Amino acid sequence: MEDLANRASELEALVGEEREGRAAAERRAESSERALEQRCCNDDESFEAVLVADLAAMRESYEAKLAAAHAAAREESAVHRRELKTVNDARDLERRASEARMEAAMRASRPSTPRGLPIGLTPRGGR
């Protein structure tokens, strides 16, 4: 019985040492992990700083693309206005020419009196 009691106490001692060893290993791992994080953060930028820098770069890129698109839209609008002006000027010129041709045709087709006045516009009493 003593032999079993000794064996049980030895096993309890081994289990206790194993627990202490595991706890010490976990503490070392945590401390080395913290040390690694501190080294990484001290040597390099933190995650937040990298994220802020990346977001700033993305924003600059977006703003540059937006400005380029805005400039292209303004240029396209200016070209469109010039084309509309050209079309409107051509339409006005054609309208004036058409009105002039119509007026000339109306004058030519209107019968006139012997004095050269159109019918209905004869002087009074001159029948």
trRosetta pair geometry for C-beta under 8 A, 3 or more apart (Angstrom, degrees):
i j d omega theta_ij theta_ji phi_ij phi_ji
1 4 5.6 -49 -151 34 38 109
1 5 6.3 37 149 -18 67 104
2 5 5.5 -54 -146 38 36 112
2 6 6.1 38 153 -20 68 104
3 6 5.8 -51 -148 36 29 111
3 7 6.3 29 152 -19 62 107
4 7 5.5 -52 -144 38 32 112
4 8 6.2 35 154 -21 65 106
5 8 5.7 -52 -147 36 30 112
5 9 6.4 28 154 -16 64 105
6 9 5.9 -56 -147 38 30 108
6 10 6.3 33 153 -21 65 106
7 10 5.7 -53 -149 35 31 114
7 11 6.4 31 153 -18 64 105
8 11 5.7 -53 -147 37 31 110
8 12 6.3 32 153 -18 65 105
9 12 5.5 -51 -145 38 34 113
9 13 6.3 38 152 -22 64 104
10 13 5.6 -54 -150 35 31 113
10 14 6.4 31 151 -18 65 105
11 14 5.6 -52 -146 37 34 112
11 15 6.2 34 153 -19 66 104
12 15 5.6 -51 -144 38 32 111
12 16 6.2 35 153 -21 64 106
13 16 5.6 -53 -148 37 30 113
13 17 6.3 31 153 -18 64 104
14 17 5.7 -52 -146 37 31 111
14 18 6.2 34 152 -21 64 106
15 18 5.5 -52 -147 36 31 114
15 19 6.4 34 152 -20 64 103
16 19 5.7 -51 -148 34 31 111
16 20 6.3 29 153 -15 64 106
17 20 5.7 -55 -147 40 32 110
17 21 6.1 36 152 -23 66 107
18 21 5.6 -53 -146 36 30 114
18 22 6.3 29 155 -18 64 104
19 22 5.8 -54 -147 37 30 109
19 23 6.2 29 154 -18 65 107
20 23 5.7 -54 -145 39 30 112
20 24 6.2 31 155 -19 65 106
21 24 5.7 -55 -147 37 28 110
21 25 6.3 29 153 -20 64 106
22 25 5.6 -54 -146 37 32 112
22 26 6.3 33 154 -19 65 105
23 26 5.7 -53 -148 36 31 111
23 27 6.4 32 152 -19 64 104
24 27 5.6 -53 -148 36 32 112
24 28 6.3 33 152 -19 65 104
25 28 5.7 -52 -147 37 32 111
25 29 6.2 34 152 -21 65 106
26 29 5.6 -52 -145 36 32 113
26 30 6.3 32 155 -18 65 105
27 30 5.8 -54 -147 38 30 110
27 31 6.2 25 156 -15 65 108
28 31 5.8 -57 -144 41 29 107
28 32 6.1 25 157 -16 66 108
29 32 5.9 -56 -142 40 27 106
29 33 6.1 31 154 -23 63 108
30 33 5.5 -54 -146 36 29 113
30 34 6.3 29 154 -17 64 104
31 34 5.6 -50 -146 37 33 111
31 35 6.2 35 152 -20 64 106
32 35 5.4 -51 -144 39 34 114
32 36 6.2 39 152 -23 65 103
33 36 5.6 -51 -147 35 30 112
33 37 6.4 31 152 -18 63 104
34 37 5.6 -53 -148 36 32 111
34 38 6.3 31 154 -18 66 105
35 38 5.7 -54 -147 38 31 111
35 39 6.3 32 153 -19 65 105
36 39 5.7 -52 -146 37 31 110
36 40 6.2 30 155 -18 64 107
37 40 5.7 -55 -146 39 30 110
37 41 6.0 23 157 -14 66 110
38 41 5.8 -57 -141 43 29 107
38 42 5.8 23 160 -16 66 112
39 42 5.9 -58 -138 42 26 105
39 43 5.8 13 166 -8 65 114
40 43 6.2 -59 -134 45 22 100
40 44 5.6 -29 -178 37 63 109
41 44 7.0 -62 -111 67 17 71
41 46 5.2 25 -136 -87 94 84
45 49 3.9 -115 177 91 113 128
45 50 5.1 142 96 -53 118 81
45 53 7.3 42 120 -7 168 136
46 49 4.7 95 53 7 76 102
46 50 7.1 -144 93 -3 39 87
47 50 5.8 -58 -149 39 31 109
47 51 6.1 32 153 -21 66 109
48 51 5.5 -54 -146 38 30 114
48 52 6.2 33 154 -20 65 104
49 52 5.7 -51 -146 35 31 111
49 53 6.4 31 153 -18 64 105
50 53 5.7 -55 -148 38 31 111
50 54 6.2 31 154 -18 66 107
51 54 5.7 -55 -145 38 30 110
51 55 6.2 28 156 -17 65 108
52 55 5.8 -56 -145 39 29 110
52 56 6.3 31 154 -21 64 106
53 56 5.7 -53 -147 35 30 112
53 57 6.4 30 153 -18 64 105
54 57 5.7 -54 -149 36 32 110
54 58 6.3 32 153 -18 65 106
55 58 5.5 -52 -145 38 33 112
55 59 6.2 35 154 -21 65 105
56 59 5.7 -53 -147 35 31 112
56 60 6.4 33 154 -19 64 104
57 60 5.8 -51 -148 35 32 111
57 61 6.4 32 153 -18 64 106
58 61 5.7 -55 -149 38 31 113
58 62 6.2 32 153 -19 66 107
59 62 5.6 -54 -146 38 32 112
59 63 6.2 30 156 -18 66 106
60 63 5.8 -55 -144 38 29 109
60 64 6.3 31 155 -20 64 106
61 64 5.8 -55 -149 35 29 111
61 65 6.4 27 154 -15 64 106
62 65 5.8 -56 -148 38 31 109
62 66 6.1 32 153 -20 66 109
63 66 5.5 -53 -143 38 32 114
63 67 6.2 34 156 -20 65 104
64 67 5.8 -52 -146 36 30 110
64 68 6.4 30 153 -18 63 106
65 68 5.7 -55 -148 38 32 111
65 69 6.2 31 154 -18 66 107
66 69 5.7 -54 -146 38 30 110
66 70 6.2 33 153 -21 64 106
67 70 5.6 -52 -145 36 31 113
67 71 6.3 32 154 -18 64 105
68 71 5.8 -53 -147 37 31 110
68 72 6.3 31 153 -18 64 106
69 72 5.6 -53 -146 38 32 112
69 73 6.3 34 153 -20 65 105
70 73 5.7 -54 -148 36 30 112
70 74 6.4 32 152 -19 64 104
71 74 5.7 -52 -148 35 32 111
71 75 6.4 32 153 -18 65 106
72 75 5.7 -54 -147 38 32 111
72 76 6.2 32 154 -19 65 107
73 76 5.7 -53 -144 38 31 111
73 77 6.2 34 154 -21 64 106
74 77 5.6 -55 -148 36 30 113
74 78 6.4 31 153 -20 64 104
75 78 5.7 -52 -149 34 32 111
75 79 6.4 32 152 -18 65 104
76 79 5.7 -51 -147 36 33 112
76 80 6.3 35 152 -21 64 106
77 80 5.5 -53 -147 37 31 114
77 81 6.4 34 153 -20 64 103
78 81 5.7 -51 -148 34 32 112
78 82 6.5 32 153 -18 64 103
79 82 5.8 -55 -151 36 32 111
79 83 6.4 32 151 -18 65 106
80 83 5.7 -54 -147 37 32 111
80 84 6.3 33 153 -19 65 105
81 84 5.7 -53 -147 37 32 112
81 85 6.4 35 153 -22 64 104
82 85 5.7 -52 -149 34 32 113
82 86 6.5 33 152 -19 64 104
83 86 5.7 -53 -150 35 33 112
83 87 6.3 30 153 -16 66 106
84 87 5.7 -55 -145 39 33 110
84 88 6.0 31 156 -18 67 108
85 88 5.8 -55 -142 40 29 109
85 89 6.1 30 157 -20 64 107
86 89 5.8 -54 -145 36 27 110
86 90 6.4 26 155 -17 63 107
87 90 5.8 -56 -148 38 29 110
87 91 6.2 30 153 -20 65 108
88 91 5.6 -53 -144 37 32 112
88 92 6.3 33 155 -19 65 105
89 92 5.8 -53 -147 36 30 110
89 93 6.3 31 154 -19 64 106
90 93 5.7 -54 -147 37 31 112
90 94 6.3 30 154 -17 65 108
91 94 5.7 -56 -146 40 30 110
91 95 6.2 34 153 -23 65 106
92 95 5.5 -52 -145 35 31 114
92 96 6.4 30 156 -17 65 104
93 96 5.9 -54 -149 36 29 108
93 97 6.4 27 153 -16 63 108
94 97 5.7 -55 -146 39 31 111
94 98 6.1 33 154 -21 66 107
95 98 5.7 -55 -145 37 29 111
95 99 6.3 29 155 -19 64 105
96 99 5.7 -52 -146 37 31 111
96 100 6.3 32 154 -20 64 106
97 100 5.7 -54 -149 36 31 112
97 101 6.4 31 152 -18 65 104
98 101 5.7 -52 -147 37 32 110
98 102 6.2 32 153 -19 65 107
99 102 5.6 -54 -145 38 31 112
99 103 6.2 33 155 -20 65 106
100 103 5.7 -52 -146 36 30 112
100 104 6.3 29 154 -17 63 106
101 104 5.7 -56 -148 39 31 110
101 105 6.2 30 154 -19 66 107
102 105 5.7 -54 -145 37 30 110
102 106 6.3 32 154 -21 64 105
103 106 5.7 -53 -147 35 30 111
103 107 6.5 29 154 -17 63 105
104 107 5.8 -54 -148 37 32 110
104 108 6.2 27 154 -17 65 108
105 108 5.7 -57 -144 39 31 108
105 109 6.0 18 161 -11 67 113
106 109 6.1 -62 -139 43 26 101
106 110 6.3 35 160 -34 63 107
107 110 6.1 -51 -146 21 27 113
110 118 4.8 -21 147 -124 127 119
110 119 7.5 -153 173 23 87 84
111 118 7.2 105 82 -148 46 69
111 119 5.4 21 86 -16 95 120
112 116 5.6 -2 162 -155 138 30
112 117 6.2 153 -160 78 92 23
112 118 5.3 -64 -104 -92 73 44
112 119 7.0 -150 -118 -31 24 69
113 116 7.0 -43 69 25 71 19
113 117 5.0 -5 36 61 112 79
113 118 7.4 64 -5 134 84 5
113 119 6.3 129 -51 -84 85 59
113 122 5.5 85 -45 -90 162 104
115 122 7.5 111 39 -128 126 82
115 123 8.0 -20 67 0 165 104
115 126 7.9 -10 -10 154 147 147
117 121 4.9 -132 169 95 108 97
117 122 5.8 142 91 -93 134 51
117 123 7.6 138 3 -25 169 73
118 121 4.9 53 67 24 82 120
119 122 7.4 -10 -142 -32 40 99
122 126 5.1 -138 160 78 107 109
122 127 7.2 101 115 -86 151 48
123 126 4.5 61 72 -2 85 137
